[in-house]
Amino acid sequence: MLTIHHLNNSRSQRVLWLLEELEAPYEVRHYQRGKDMQAPPELKEIHPLGKSPVLTDGGRTIAETGAIVEYILSRHDPSDRMMPPRDSDDYWTARHFLHYAEGSAMPPLFLMLVLQMIPDRAPFFAKPILKASMEKVDELLVRPQLALHMDHWEASIGDSGWFAGPDLSVADIMMSFPVETAGKRFGYDGRPKLRDFLQRIHERPAYRRGLKRGGPYAYA
């Protein structure tokens, strides 16, 4: 049976959602962030990077969300429920978002978090200067990039309400975390497709079951 090493309030929640959509058997091993918001050292016993999610299956250990998702699909989605037909444009759109979610969408969101943390962890005398500097970097670099990405997301959601074709796919699973994270920080008042997307996924029974297995999650 698969085991998902799951960190609270993290991108691993969407792995649980995928498994619930596929009705695949799995176990969850829970890890809690420390006061510094970092993963606990116990995760390094599973994988040397100490990050989540990590999947273990017998003697096999797989890290990185995209690789984990592809592994799960190869084992538990023989009918390709979560992928559009292979000869379609929607198939390649789904593969784009499978890799884009972590490769391009998450870095500016993470950078924004880092810029906010730097002044808080600096010596007292340096806090005002660093705060002003980080806010300027955020204003000139990070927020314009995030706006560009969020416009891409809004434009990419089709009339069906999904990212790749007429039905829920792996694209929606992977994009859920960046869309949730950005929505928590900025809201989607001017982006109705993204607002409706979040409502749609949060109402799915499999999503709710994943939340129950994963525990408290700040973005749902």
HELIX and SHEET records of a PDB file:
HELIX    1   1 GLN A   13  LEU A   22  1                                  10    
HELIX    2   2 PRO A   41  GLU A   45  5                                   5    
HELIX    3   3 THR A   65  HIS A   76  1                                  12    
HELIX    4   4 ASP A   89  TYR A  100  1                                  12    
HELIX    5   5 ALA A  101  ALA A  105  3                                   5    
HELIX    6   6 MET A  106  ARG A  121  1                                  16    
HELIX    7   7 PHE A  124  ALA A  126  5                                   3    
HELIX    8   8 LYS A  127  VAL A  137  1                                  11    
HELIX    9   9 ASP A  138  VAL A  142  3                                   5    
HELIX   10  10 ARG A  143  SER A  156  1                                  14    
HELIX   11  11 VAL A  170  PHE A  186  1                                  17    
HELIX   12  12 PRO A  192  HIS A  202  1                                  11    
HELIX   13  13 PRO A  205  GLY A  214  1                                  10    
SHEET    1   A 4 TYR A  26  TYR A  31  0                                        
SHEET    2   A 4 LEU A   2  LEU A   7  1                                        
SHEET    3   A 4 VAL A  54  ASP A  57 -1                                        
SHEET    4   A 4 ARG A  60  ALA A  63 -1                                        
END                                                                             
